[in-house]
Amino acid sequence: MDYANDPELSGKYLGTITKDFAIVADTLKEASYQIRRNSIKYPIFIFSRVPVPFGSMLLTPDEAATEWYVLASYLDIFVQQGLVAEDSEAAFQAAYKDPDEFCCLFVVDGEFTKFVFVPYPED
C-alpha cells in the first residue's frame, strides 16, 4: 500500500473530507498531541462513513455535524489488526509526516481504504 497522498482521493472524497476535516481539525490535533504525550507514536485518525470495529470513537456525524465518523488509533494497532503489514511498517514510518503539522487519516468507505496526510489549518 502506498502511504503518500494520492490524486485518486480527489473528486469523490476530497471535498467532503476537507469540509469535515476543517470542522474537527482542532480536536484531532489535540488528540494527536495527547496520544503522542503517552509515548505512542504514529497516531492515525479514521474517517469512515459507518462505524468500524477498530479505533476508538472520537466523534459521530451527529455530534460533529459531519458526514464521517472519526475514530482514533495508532500504527501498532493497525499492524496488530493486519491493516498495515508487518513488513510495511518501516515504509509507513518513513512516509509518516510531522504530526504537529499533518494529520494522518485512514479513509474507509465500503471496500475503499486509503491513507492520506492532511495539513492542519494555520492558526
C-alpha positions, 0 to 999 in steps of 0.5 A: 500500500502506498502511504503518500497522498494520492490524486485518486482521493480527489473528486469523490472524497476530497471535498467532503473530507476537507469540509469535515476535516476543517470542522474537527481539525482542532480536536484531532490535533489535540488528540494527536498531541495527547496520544503522542504525550503517552509515548505512542507514536504514529497516531492515525485518525479514521474517517469512515462513513459507518462505524468500524470495529477498530479505533476508538470513537472520537466523534459521530456525524451527529455530534460533529455535524459531519458526514464521517465518523472519526475514530482514533488509533495508532500504527501498532494497532493497525499492524496488530489488526493486519491493516498495515503489514508487518513488513510495511511498517518501516515504509509507513514510518518513513512516509509518516509526516510531522504530526504537529503539522499533518494529520494522518487519516485512514479513509474507509468507505465500503471496500475503499481504504486509503491513507492520506496526510492532511495539513492542519489549518494555520492558526 
